[in-house]
Amino acid sequence: MDRKKPLGTTIFQRKRDRRFVARAAIRRTDGSIARKEFVGATEADVLRKLQDAKDSGMLRRAAYDQRPLKDFAEQWSEELKRSDYKATTIDGYKRDVRLYIVPYLGTTRLGMLDRKTVAAWMKKLDANGVGRAAIGRARRTLSRLLAIAVANDLIPTNPAQGLDRGNVPAYAAPEARTLTLEQIETLFQEMHHYRYGSMVIVAATTAARQSELIGLRWTDVDLDRRRIDIKRNLVLVNNRFAEGDPKTKTSDRTIALPAVAIAALRAHRKEMQREKRDVDTGLVWLTSDGNPVRRDNLLKETLYPALKRAALPRVTWHQLRHSCATALIELGVPLEAVSRTLGHANPGVTLKVYNKAFRGREHLASDALDAAFGKALTKQQPAKSSAKSGVKPGVKAQKSPPSPKVKTKKKPRKIRVF
């Protein structure tokens, strides 16, 4: 044939079976040489197979790292221990690798992984009953893992990014359930029955995250100045409590306390003093054994029973945070103040998350302008003084009769002569 053979490729006919073989030599990223063979009855067959492999990217991918994804994931998991990631983040990455990535993609070679393979993996997770939210988290973990491979020139692109959204399972977040102001007040009336009732009141009035309140210390509480300082969180990792920084840089914040929260904290502090707990530098909320509070116990032992007792809708702890934020928005608290209270990175995040709560508040702008313009118009119209008119207050002024018109003689017009 008169076709030009691809570079690094040899084509020959085997003597034993007279079949044609195309052998492509590929230099890998580590400097080693990989060889791929394509066999056919004719030279045209092997050239076609060779071209198909080239068009599909198989030859190109063969030049990249060929270790199994499992090996690279295990190496990455070990390096995470020495990273700056938070303990909860590392724990989440390792869980995704252990449950969703290695069992399905562990034997796939790193350099042969493509978007088609990733999309098929996500569909298989969905078919096996894995939740859409968990699939999304696993895909983000895989993307983080492959980004390291790209940064180290092991693969050229990240196949977990740029996926066709119509070809992968999509996650639609359910509408967050929240409590109204009246329902929150009803919930507060039940809190004196529970050991951690004061924490629920503080959560519902400050929108603080659960881990932030679990890690709150008495040194962070200033009841005289009516505020708490969020400086840390306390989370459970591998059945051990780990103290860390708040979720984001802006999560390190000061939150003003309303009167109901101050009263609840004062009563709780007296109870801790009776138990001879450290109310100077210790944790604000402790179990009866003196240990930090576990997140699941807060729900099972306090929030859910209180909601049921008060005949209120069942909401999670995070939805209690949403309830507080929604209430602040409905009360007309400025967006920037709500964002600072929540500890969001910027007001844009707050507007995006609580966009529905801000709907219908447009009238506040027109009401404010009406009030401002009304005051300005009132100032422009001087009030009539009763002193100048000589009329006593409360007495109707009588109209004076019209004065008779006096006819005046017109002066003769002077004419100037030039």
Order of alpha helices (4+ residues) and beta strands (2+ residues): beta-beta-beta-alpha-alpha-alpha-alpha-alpha-alpha-alpha-alpha-alpha-alpha-beta-beta-beta-beta-beta-alpha-alpha-alpha-alpha-alpha-alpha-alpha-alpha-alpha
